[in-house]
């Protein structure tokens, strides 16, 4: 019976690992918008008047599309801020931070460091912490005989299988989940 249980557990873990690797392999960068590509084609026109007319036409098309929320123009810093704000939330994996220049990939955000703004005890020596970045986390494990403090430094780090570890300064890390 024990061998069968161990075999079943190893099959389940292998399946999870293969599924994770397959989804990471299948992720592809988002290509540039057709409107932007069309605007770049204007550079190839030799006649200055035709090039200017082409640019005017394409800029107007991009402006109209942006007004209709059909296209968005964002910079890398906006993407970084959005990724940081969404750290720990179950959001779809959209490769917004990918680009065609350089190596084509941004560094993944694996941890955040911030401070505790407020805290509340929950059941069985667990805590609900509001952090300076506006996020709220709840510990999933007991933190016996410890009470958080306002302005206490906290690190939240990605862990295995989509979980997170929250580590207040000087404390051992505990499993946590983002609730807001």
ABEGO torsion letter per residue (X at the ends): XAAAAAAAAAAAAAAAAAAAAAAAAABBBBBBBAAAAAAAAAAABABAAAAAAAAAAAAAAAAAAAAAGABBBBBAAAAAAAAAAABGBBBBBBBAABBABEAGBBBBBABBBBBBABBBBBBGGBBBBBBAAGBBBBBABBBBGBBBBBGBBBBBBBBBGGBBBBBBBGBBBBBBBBAX
